[in-house]
Amino acid sequence: MPENLEPMSVFDMSGRVVLVTGASSGLGARFARVLHAVGATVIAVARRQSRLDALADDVSGIITMVCDVSDTSQREALVQDVIRRCGRVDVLVNNAGLGHTVAVEDETVEQFREVLEVNVTAVWHLSKLCGEHMVSQGHGSIVNIASVLGLVGSAPIKQANYVASKAAVVNLSRELALQWARKGVRVNALCPGWFPSEMTEPMQDDAGSRRFLERNSPMPRMGEVHELDGALLFLASDASSYMTGQTLVVDGGWTAR
């Protein structure tokens, strides 16, 4: 046991290089800000240059890179560019995602495949690309942003594509964790409940949706974006150095019902 006990030091990420996808707005932008605030060199990645420019203007020192994570070649180029520019990747936060609200009988194969490509294949591929580098350097942490809808169904909200994809992320995180546990690389999943984002914006603006959340959540409200800060920092930093293959749920009690 260390003689000098400094509990907060494990959250210090000074000198770490962190790649955050889906960082142009919502939770991803918050994640980038929080990781930068504890000393990390943050590479914020998204499709929209204008949103990334706004983030960089607001937070001095954040590095931005444009990438459509649905594209295989762009994913490969992204990781190559990060390693060429920064020399390494210490933490990957796979946050980019999408979903379609549509009944199964009306859903097309193309819609389903689109969601799986971004929410699962891109998570696997970026984890593979960064993970290979992390294994070579002997350490790394991957945080995959899943969802409580990877643990339970979404009905009456009809999102079979999203539910299936996030369940895959949860178990993919377990498998990657097992494969890399003896190589110094940790992989965990963070499962938010209902939080403000572009995907939940229609719910925020609809009185019926708000009543649905209030009736069904033990804590009768949406989460606030800052309420994921602690969980994200815990998984990304050395604070969780003996934790891998786990699913951390932050949902106001939604899945405890």
RODO-2510 file (C-alpha; in nm, 4 decimals, decimal comma):
residues 257
     n   res          X          Y          Z
     1     m     0,0000     0,0000     0,0000
     2     p     0,1485     0,3408    -0,0940
     3     e     0,2823     0,5384     0,1985
     4     n     0,1672     0,8716     0,0549
     5     l    -0,2063     0,8442     0,0019
     6     e    -0,3302     1,0946    -0,2552
     7     p    -0,6730     0,9687    -0,3654
     8     m    -0,7316     1,2345    -0,6294
     9     s    -0,4041     1,1633    -0,8094
    10     v    -0,5494     0,8571    -0,9824
    11     f    -0,7843     1,0835    -1,1797
    12     d    -0,4986     1,2983    -1,3113
    13     m    -0,4576     1,2291    -1,6818
    14     s    -0,1711     1,4649    -1,7529
    15     g     0,0378     1,3354    -2,0406
    16     r    -0,2289     1,0907    -2,1599
    17     v    -0,3483     1,1007    -2,5208
    18     v    -0,7236     1,0474    -2,5411
    19     l    -0,9309     0,9935    -2,8546
    20     v    -1,3034     1,0758    -2,8250
    21     t    -1,5421     1,0033    -3,1130
    22     g    -1,8765     1,1728    -3,1607
    23     a    -1,7308     1,4785    -2,9889
    24     s    -1,9031     1,7565    -3,1797
    25     s    -2,2048     1,7897    -2,9492
    26     g    -2,3927     1,6512    -2,6498
    27     l    -2,2268     1,3874    -2,4362
    28     g    -1,9224     1,3589    -2,6620
    29     a    -1,8414     1,7279    -2,6394
    30     r    -1,8799     1,7096    -2,2629
    31     f    -1,6520     1,4043    -2,2458
    32     a    -1,3835     1,5905    -2,4422
    33     r    -1,4062     1,8915    -2,2101
    34     v    -1,3905     1,6810    -1,8947
    35     l    -1,0897     1,4774    -2,0057
    36     h    -0,9097     1,7936    -2,1129
    37     a    -0,9836     1,9467    -1,7718
    38     v    -0,7897     1,6708    -1,5936
    39     g    -0,4823     1,7191    -1,8082
    40     a    -0,5282     1,4862    -2,1051
    41     t    -0,4323     1,5712    -2,4600
    42     v    -0,7729     1,5267    -2,6209
    43     i    -0,8376     1,4484    -2,9858
    44     a    -1,2020     1,5316    -3,0492
    45     v    -1,3409     1,3492    -3,3518
    46     a    -1,6672     1,4003    -3,5405
    47     r    -1,8072     1,4455    -3,8901
    48     r    -1,8956     1,8147    -3,8603
    49     q    -1,5987     2,0487    -3,8893
    50     s    -1,7983     2,3549    -3,7835
    51     r    -1,9013     2,1926    -3,4547
    52     l    -1,5450     2,0824    -3,3881
    53     d    -1,4184     2,4326    -3,4624
    54     a    -1,6624     2,5741    -3,2074
    55     l    -1,5399     2,3263    -2,9456
    56     a    -1,1742     2,4071    -3,0176
    57     d    -1,2445     2,7808    -2,9986
    58     d    -1,4090     2,7326    -2,6619
    59     v    -1,1521     2,4934    -2,5117
    60     s    -0,7949     2,5898    -2,5874
    61     g    -0,5662     2,2954    -2,6554
    62     i    -0,8215     2,0421    -2,7793
    63     i    -0,7124     1,8840    -3,1070
    64     t    -0,9884     1,8216    -3,3603
    65     m    -1,0017     1,5732    -3,6457
    66     v    -1,2855     1,5136    -3,8911
    67     c    -1,3846     1,1514    -3,9448
    68     d    -1,6986     0,9682    -4,0491
    69     v    -1,6680     0,6549    -3,8352
    70     s    -1,9048     0,4674    -4,0678
    71     d    -1,6229     0,4619    -4,3252
    72     t    -1,3543     0,1942    -4,2883
    73     s    -1,0778     0,3892    -4,4608
    74     q    -1,1495     0,7026    -4,2584
    75     r    -1,1257     0,5042    -3,9351
    76     e    -0,7879     0,3667    -4,0377
    77     a    -0,6607     0,7092    -4,1444
    78     l    -0,7804     0,8624    -3,8175
    79     v    -0,5809     0,6309    -3,5931
    80     q    -0,2738     0,6610    -3,8168
    81     d    -0,2990     1,0417    -3,7991
    82     v    -0,3367     1,0414    -3,4201
    83     i    -0,0335     0,8190    -3,3686
    84     r     0,1713     1,0185    -3,6202
    85     r     0,0798     1,3474    -3,4509
    86     c     0,0823     1,2435    -3,0841
    87     g     0,3030     0,9357    -3,0840
    88     r     0,0540     0,7117    -2,9082
    89     v    -0,3043     0,6572    -2,7884
    90     d    -0,3612     0,5933    -2,4181
    91     v    -0,7404     0,6101    -2,3990
    92     l    -1,0151     0,5565    -2,6558
    93     v    -1,3701     0,6704    -2,5861
    94     n    -1,6024     0,5170    -2,8463
    95     n    -1,8937     0,7565    -2,8179
    96     a    -2,0175     0,8098    -3,1762
    97     g    -2,3547     0,6509    -3,2360
    98     l    -2,6930     0,6773    -3,3993
    99     g    -3,0343     0,5148    -3,3916
   100     h    -3,3625     0,5113    -3,5824
   101     t    -3,7000     0,5163    -3,4123
   102     v    -3,9099     0,2910    -3,6309
   103     a    -4,1312    -0,0141    -3,5904
   104     v    -3,9658    -0,3390    -3,6986
   105     e    -4,2269    -0,4001    -3,9655
   106     d    -4,1415    -0,0619    -4,1218
   107     e    -3,7662    -0,0816    -4,0729
   108     t    -3,5457    -0,1481    -4,3749
   109     v    -3,2373    -0,3672    -4,3873
   110     e    -3,0407    -0,0585    -4,4894
   111     q    -3,1493     0,1319    -4,1775
   112     f    -3,0564    -0,1582    -3,9524
   113     r    -2,7178    -0,2037    -4,1196
   114     e    -2,6424     0,1682    -4,0949
   115     v    -2,6859     0,1628    -3,7181
   116     l    -2,4852    -0,1564    -3,6753
   117     e    -2,1984    -0,0124    -3,8827
   118     v    -2,1641     0,2970    -3,6634
   119     n    -2,2599     0,1534    -3,3248
   120     v    -2,0888    -0,1855    -3,3453
   121     t    -1,8517    -0,2299    -3,6387
   122     a    -1,6875     0,1100    -3,5889
   123     v    -1,6513     0,0423    -3,2150
   124     w    -1,4891    -0,2937    -3,2898
   125     h    -1,2655    -0,1502    -3,5606
   126     l    -1,1444     0,1549    -3,3662
   127     s    -1,0893    -0,0646    -3,0602
   128     k    -0,8861    -0,3032    -3,2766
   129     l    -0,6787    -0,0254    -3,4338
   130     c    -0,6105     0,1543    -3,1054
   131     g    -0,5921    -0,1690    -2,9080
   132     e    -0,3118    -0,3081    -3,1228
   133     h    -0,1109     0,0057    -3,0469
   134     m    -0,2004    -0,0076    -2,6765
   135     v    -0,0883    -0,3701    -2,6565
   136     s     0,2460    -0,2753    -2,8108
   137     q     0,2977     0,0008    -2,5552
   138     g     0,1792    -0,2212    -2,2683
   139     h    -0,1110    -0,0130    -2,1407
   140     g    -0,4367     0,1506    -2,2412
   141     s    -0,8005     0,2009    -2,1516
   142     i    -1,0992     0,1737    -2,3847
   143     v    -1,4363     0,3098    -2,2758
   144     n    -1,7248     0,2052    -2,4995
   145     i    -2,0363     0,4164    -2,4597
   146     a    -2,3243     0,1706    -2,4676
   147     s    -2,6679     0,2410    -2,3174
   148     v    -2,9194     0,1064    -2,0710
   149     l    -3,0999     0,0029    -2,3886
   150     g    -2,8232    -0,2502    -2,4346
   151     l    -2,9453    -0,4120    -2,1122
   152     v    -3,3246    -0,3801    -2,1411
   153     g    -3,5766    -0,3259    -2,4179
   154     s    -3,6856     0,0195    -2,5313
   155     a    -4,0587    -0,0385    -2,5932
   156     p    -4,2838     0,1536    -2,6246
   157     i    -4,0055     0,3435    -2,8041
   158     k    -3,9434     0,1352    -3,1154
   159     q    -3,5678     0,1081    -3,1657
   160     a    -3,4750    -0,2523    -3,2427
   161     n    -3,1672    -0,1340    -3,4332
   162     y    -3,0341     0,0707    -3,1425
   163     v    -3,1168    -0,1861    -2,8744
   164     a    -2,9448    -0,4647    -3,0687
   165     s    -2,6377    -0,2526    -3,1363
   166     k    -2,5885    -0,1400    -2,7771
   167     a    -2,6320    -0,4938    -2,6440
   168     a    -2,3559    -0,5949    -2,8846
   169     v    -2,1313    -0,3177    -2,7502
   170     v    -2,1757    -0,4454    -2,3943
   171     n    -2,0664    -0,7982    -2,4780
   172     l    -1,8006    -0,6870    -2,7252
   173     s    -1,6472    -0,4886    -2,4392
   174     r    -1,6374    -0,8015    -2,2241
   175     e    -1,4708    -1,0080    -2,4955
   176     l    -1,2080    -0,7463    -2,5805
   177     a    -1,1366    -0,7089    -2,2099
   178     l    -1,0725    -1,0803    -2,1762
   179     q    -0,8476    -1,0948    -2,4811
   180     w    -0,6331    -0,8013    -2,3670
   181     a    -0,6424    -0,8294    -1,9866
   182     r    -0,2944    -0,9841    -1,9674
   183     k    -0,1549    -0,7323    -2,2133
   184     g    -0,2196    -0,4203    -2,0082
   185     v    -0,5290    -0,2985    -2,1914
   186     r    -0,8582    -0,2507    -2,0079
   187     v    -1,1977    -0,2357    -2,1811
   188     n    -1,5184    -0,1316    -2,0066
   189     a    -1,8637    -0,0137    -2,1115
   190     l    -2,0458     0,2920    -1,9804
   191     c    -2,4248     0,2670    -2,0025
   192     p    -2,6046     0,6002    -1,9672
   193     g    -2,9760     0,6145    -1,9125
   194     w    -3,1802     0,9030    -2,0507
   195     f    -2,9585     1,2080    -2,0987
   196     p    -2,9922     1,5183    -2,3164
   197     s    -2,8467     1,4555    -2,6621
   198     e    -2,9377     1,4993    -3,0258
   199     m    -3,1038     1,1569    -3,0235
   200     t    -3,3193     1,2359    -2,7192
   201     e    -3,4024     1,5915    -2,8248
   202     p    -3,7524     1,4959    -2,9467
   203     m    -3,8241     1,3475    -2,6025
   204     q    -3,7039     1,6605    -2,4267
   205     d    -3,9442     1,8731    -2,6288
   206     d    -4,2467     1,6444    -2,5906
   207     a    -4,4640     1,6644    -2,2777
   208     g    -4,5849     1,3053    -2,3158
   209     s    -4,2290     1,1745    -2,3361
   210     r    -4,1299     1,3682    -2,0277
   211     r    -4,4251     1,2197    -1,8377
   212     f    -4,3187     0,8732    -1,9571
   213     l    -3,9731     0,9237    -1,8077
   214     e    -4,1100     1,0685    -1,4850
   215     r    -4,3499     0,7760    -1,4370
   216     n    -4,1007     0,5020    -1,5152
   217     s    -3,7731     0,6227    -1,3692
   218     p    -3,7137     0,5866    -0,9926
   219     m    -3,5398     0,9251    -1,0125
   220     p    -3,8126     1,0981    -1,2126
   221     r    -3,6074     1,3025    -1,4566
   222     m    -3,3443     1,2891    -1,7273
   223     g    -2,9843     1,2896    -1,6187
   224     e    -2,7785     1,6043    -1,6576
   225     v    -2,4656     1,5815    -1,8699
   226     h    -2,2308     1,6524    -1,5791
   227     e    -2,3686     1,3465    -1,3985
   228     l    -2,1634     1,1232    -1,6269
   229     d    -1,8351     1,3032    -1,5506
   230     g    -1,7373     1,0841    -1,2565
   231     a    -1,8165     0,7558    -1,4285
   232     l    -1,6263     0,8541    -1,7425
   233     l    -1,3178     0,9685    -1,5495
   234     f    -1,3271     0,6566    -1,3353
   235     l    -1,3217     0,4224    -1,6354
   236     a    -1,0734     0,6245    -1,8404
   237     s    -0,8206     0,6867    -1,5635
   238     d    -0,6077     0,4817    -1,3261
   239     a    -0,8894     0,5064    -1,0718
   240     s    -1,0251     0,1856    -1,2287
   241     s    -0,6885     0,0165    -1,2813
   242     y    -0,8182    -0,3205    -1,1510
   243     m    -1,1430    -0,3073    -1,3475
   244     t    -1,1992    -0,4550    -1,6918
   245     g    -1,4845    -0,6205    -1,8797
   246     q    -1,7417    -0,4376    -1,6699
   247     t    -2,0556    -0,2412    -1,7446
   248     l    -2,1064     0,0770    -1,5425
   249     v    -2,4686     0,1934    -1,5462
   250     v    -2,5679     0,5560    -1,4769
   251     d    -2,9439     0,5664    -1,5230
   252     g    -3,1271     0,7106    -1,2227
   253     g    -3,2369     0,3575    -1,1288
   254     w    -3,4031     0,2776    -1,4640
   255     t    -3,2644    -0,0782    -1,4843
   256     a    -3,3146    -0,1493    -1,1130
   257     r    -3,6920    -0,1714    -1,1547
***
